[in-house]
């Protein structure tokens, strides 16, 4: 039976130009990279964004194998949300208060897991910049899935790959082009 996709979110129309980086997701002569997917639930699973985690998972499956999939929620998460997350194959982690610390601790544990090559975080929160920096420092590739408005510029700058949900589709942010625009020399006075 084919899973039913969220009709509000369009399926992957464009491979986000990620095909050019596909080879970077293959490690050691064809062994697919192990990916840890961590979702900041209170920040991203909002009605205003209508993010479909199945689409996020489908994007990542094209470039590696998801070894860990956790969705961090606060105590206000409804039982229906927790059940939906479990039904999608993710592990719901429900904690009291802010989930950022728990997500960061789990992410750092995964940085030292030899079976994980890539840390993917679904968030807009700049609080995860240090985690992504440490992951990169220890040789892990980093991916941020974010949504506008409110995606942290610091996250965009620290992650290896940035994929943004603009309300209708996921789009890869070309960091090189963005950096070139920011550092474009001013025209000489005439």
N, C-alpha and C positions, 0 to 999 in steps of 0.2 A: 504494500500500500504506500503510495507516494505521500510524503508529508505535505500538509497544506501550508503554503507560505502566507505571510501577512500581506493582504492585498494593498495596504496603504504604502508599504515599502516596495519599491520596484526591485525585481531580481537583478542580479549582476548583469548590467548591460555592457559595461566596458570592463575589461580585465584590469582597470585602474592603472594601466601601463606597468603592472607588476610583472608582466612576462619578462621584462628586461632584467629583473632582479631574481627571477625564478632560480637560476643556477646558484645564487648565493644561499638559497635555502636547502640545497643538496649538500650533504657533507660526506666526505670519505667515500668516493666512488659510488655514488648512487644511494647511499643510505640517507633516507629523509631525516631532516632535523626534527628533534623533539621540541615541541612548543608547549609552554605553560601559558594558559589564558586566564587572566585574572580580571574580574569585572567589579568596578566600583558601583554597586547597585543603586544606592541613594542618589548618586550624582548622575547616573546615565539612564536608569530604567524609569524614566518619567514619561507621562502622557505627552508632554510637549515634544519629545524627541521620537517616540514610537520606534525605538530601536529593536530590531529583530535579531536576537542572539544567534539564531540559526544561520542568518546571512553572514554574520561575523565568523562563525565557525566554518562555513563553506569557503570563505575567502582564505582563511588560514590553512584549511585542508589542501588547498592547491599547492602549497609550498612546504608543507611539513606535516608531521603527525602530532595531533594534540594529545599530549600525555597527561596534562592536568587541566581541568576546566572548573574554576571556582567562581561563584558569584557571592560577593560579600554584601550582606543586608543588615539593617539595623532592626531594633525590636519592633518597629512600626510596620514592618513588612507583613502583608496579609498572608493568611494561610494559602489562599489561591495563588499568589505570586510564588511562594516557596514551592508549592506543588507543580506549577508550570515550569519552574527552573529545573526541578528534578526530572520532570517528564522530557525535557529537552536534553537530558544527559549531563547536566552540570551539577556540581556539588554546591548546595546552598550553605553558606556560613552565616548564621544569624548571631549577632552580638548586640550587647547593649551599648548605646551611645554611638559615637563616631566609629566608622569602620576603617578609617584610614590606617590606623596603627596596625590592626590585625592584617590588613592586606599587605602593608609594607613588610611586616615580619615574615609572612608566608612567602612573599616575593624574594626576600633575602635568603630564605632557606633554599628556594629553588635555584638561586644563583649558584649555589654550591652543590647542586645535584648534577652529577655527571651525565645523566640521561636527558637533561634539558639544555638545548642550544640557544633557544630564543625565548625571551620574556615578552609577552604581549599583554598590555594593560588597556582596558576600556575605561577611560576616564576623561575629565576635562581639568582635573585638579592638579595644580602646580606642586602640591605636597609630595607627589611621587617622583619629582625630578631627581632627588638624591638616590632613590632606588634605581632608577634607570641609569644614572651615572655610574653607580657601583657595578651594576650588571655589565655595562660596557667595559669598565675597567678590568673585570674578570673574564672578558672574552665572550660574553653573551651578546647576541644581537637583540635589539630592542625595537618593539613596535608599539605605537600608541594609536588606538582607535578613539577618536574624539568626536564631538559634535559642536556645531556652531549654533548659537552664539556662546561665547565663554570659554573656548578651548585655550588653555594657557600657552602663551608664546614660548615660555621656558620649556614646556614639554615638547613643543614642536622642534626646538633647537637641540634638545639633548637626545631625542630618539633617532635611531637609524632610519626608521620608516614611519611616516605619519599618514594615517588614512582617516579622512574626515567625512562624517555624515552631514550633508547639507540640507537635510529635510526630505529629500527624495531619493538620493543615491549616495553611495560611498565613493569618494574620490581620493586618489593618492596625491598628497602635496609634494610637489617636486622641490625638494629642499635646495638643490643647486640653483634652480632658477630664482627662487626666493632670495637666496643669498646674493646672487648677482644683482638683483634689483636694489637690494639694500645698500650694496657697496658700489653702485654705479657712480663713476666720477662725474662731478658737476662740469657743466660746459665752461670753457675758459671765457673770461670777459673779453669783449671786443672793443 
